[in-house]
């Protein structure tokens, strides 16, 4: 699903891990939602090589239900995860070369009304400048009722 923008706003790209395509309506506006942090240390410790940490910007190929979409995600040293163009959450190291991330993205109508959110949860394995992940993306309506859930797989390349 492509997001559309109101006149005068820049076009947004599809969200990471099925977030954009789960929603059945165009989304516009600025994302402000934050998912709760996962347990564990959020970032690489001092002296760890950048390649051993997901910190940085990643180009993603998000696949689910036979479709593949492009997205971009940014992981910060402090454990924050952003969908470039909308959505925010947390990431945590879960082992050597492994991490998880959770990102929530609000959905807005063309008129700016809140329609609900998409919650992304992924477990990832990092090898050099590539990671693969899998998990579930869930769509909730404005009353926070679960309306859809899909299994998604990502391949991220450091960009």
NORUR-V242601 format. One record per residue. SS is DSSP state (hx for helix, st for strand, lp for the rest). PHI is phi in whole degrees, 0 to 359 (* if undefined). NEAR is the number of other ideal C-beta (glycine too) atoms within 8 Angstrom. Layout:
BEGIN
ss:SS phi:PHI near:NEAR
ss:SS phi:PHI near:NEAR
END
This chain:
BEGIN
ss:lp phi:* near:9
ss:lp phi:265 near:6
ss:lp phi:271 near:12
ss:lp phi:247 near:7
ss:lp phi:240 near:9
ss:lp phi:294 near:6
ss:lp phi:306 near:4
ss:lp phi:91 near:3
ss:lp phi:254 near:7
ss:lp phi:285 near:4
ss:lp phi:288 near:7
ss:lp phi:266 near:9
ss:lp phi:271 near:11
ss:lp phi:300 near:12
ss:lp phi:282 near:16
ss:hx phi:295 near:13
ss:hx phi:53 near:15
ss:hx phi:77 near:14
ss:hx phi:300 near:17
ss:hx phi:291 near:16
ss:hx phi:279 near:10
ss:hx phi:290 near:12
ss:lp phi:284 near:13
ss:lp phi:262 near:3
ss:lp phi:228 near:8
ss:lp phi:296 near:9
ss:lp phi:245 near:14
ss:lp phi:221 near:13
ss:lp phi:98 near:7
ss:lp phi:253 near:4
ss:lp phi:278 near:10
ss:lp phi:225 near:6
ss:lp phi:285 near:10
ss:st phi:227 near:8
ss:lp phi:275 near:12
ss:lp phi:295 near:6
ss:lp phi:288 near:8
ss:lp phi:278 near:11
ss:lp phi:287 near:4
ss:lp phi:107 near:7
ss:lp phi:292 near:6
ss:lp phi:283 near:11
ss:lp phi:219 near:11
ss:lp phi:296 near:10
ss:lp phi:283 near:6
ss:lp phi:302 near:3
ss:lp phi:89 near:3
ss:lp phi:279 near:8
ss:lp phi:292 near:6
ss:hx phi:301 near:8
ss:hx phi:293 near:7
ss:hx phi:275 near:8
ss:lp phi:232 near:13
ss:lp phi:281 near:12
ss:lp phi:305 near:9
ss:st phi:131 near:9
ss:st phi:260 near:9
ss:st phi:228 near:14
ss:st phi:273 near:9
ss:st phi:245 near:14
ss:st phi:248 near:10
ss:st phi:256 near:15
ss:st phi:237 near:10
ss:st phi:195 near:12
ss:lp phi:46 near:4
ss:lp phi:80 near:3
ss:st phi:241 near:7
ss:st phi:232 near:6
ss:st phi:230 near:11
ss:st phi:266 near:10
ss:st phi:205 near:15
ss:st phi:221 near:14
ss:st phi:229 near:15
ss:st phi:235 near:10
ss:st phi:249 near:12
ss:lp phi:263 near:10
ss:lp phi:299 near:7
ss:lp phi:277 near:6
ss:lp phi:100 near:11
ss:st phi:272 near:10
ss:st phi:237 near:15
ss:st phi:235 near:11
ss:st phi:277 near:16
ss:lp phi:294 near:9
ss:lp phi:103 near:7
ss:lp phi:156 near:10
ss:lp phi:93 near:16
ss:st phi:208 near:13
ss:st phi:183 near:14
ss:st phi:226 near:14
ss:st phi:232 near:14
ss:st phi:216 near:14
ss:st phi:288 near:11
ss:st phi:240 near:9
ss:st phi:164 near:5
ss:lp phi:295 near:3
ss:lp phi:74 near:7
ss:st phi:230 near:11
ss:st phi:204 near:12
ss:st phi:237 near:12
ss:st phi:215 near:18
ss:st phi:230 near:15
ss:st phi:225 near:18
ss:st phi:249 near:14
ss:st phi:228 near:16
ss:st phi:287 near:14
ss:st phi:244 near:12
ss:st phi:237 near:10
ss:lp phi:282 near:9
ss:lp phi:302 near:8
ss:lp phi:272 near:4
ss:lp phi:92 near:7
ss:lp phi:280 near:6
ss:st phi:289 near:7
ss:st phi:253 near:11
ss:st phi:144 near:13
ss:st phi:210 near:10
ss:st phi:243 near:18
ss:st phi:248 near:11
ss:st phi:251 near:20
ss:st phi:228 near:11
ss:st phi:227 near:13
ss:st phi:249 near:11
ss:st phi:236 near:14
ss:st phi:236 near:9
ss:st phi:256 near:12
ss:st phi:227 near:6
ss:lp phi:63 near:5
ss:lp phi:259 near:5
ss:st phi:222 near:10
ss:st phi:226 near:13
ss:st phi:240 near:10
ss:st phi:211 near:13
ss:st phi:212 near:9
ss:st phi:170 near:11
ss:st phi:241 near:8
ss:st phi:246 near:16
ss:st phi:238 near:11
ss:st phi:253 near:14
ss:st phi:239 near:11
ss:st phi:278 near:9
ss:lp phi:297 near:6
ss:lp phi:267 near:4
ss:lp phi:65 near:6
ss:lp phi:262 near:6
ss:st phi:298 near:7
ss:st phi:244 near:7
ss:st phi:197 near:7
ss:st phi:215 near:7
ss:st phi:223 near:10
ss:st phi:275 near:7
ss:st phi:232 near:15
ss:st phi:231 near:10
ss:st phi:240 near:16
ss:st phi:233 near:10
ss:st phi:250 near:15
ss:st phi:238 near:9
ss:st phi:302 near:9
ss:lp phi:237 near:6
END
